């Protein structure tokens, strides 16, 4: 329960920050986070495939 409260508080802070940031900055940061998540997903998929073949 405490984790949920902390996550909602963090979400509120982040959304409040994004609301005051310029749109171009928000889009650049969103793109960086998207690339980061895509790289992470690709690495996880690659490591799971390699673990299954052993």
Order of alpha helices (4+ residues) and beta strands (2+ residues): alpha-alpha
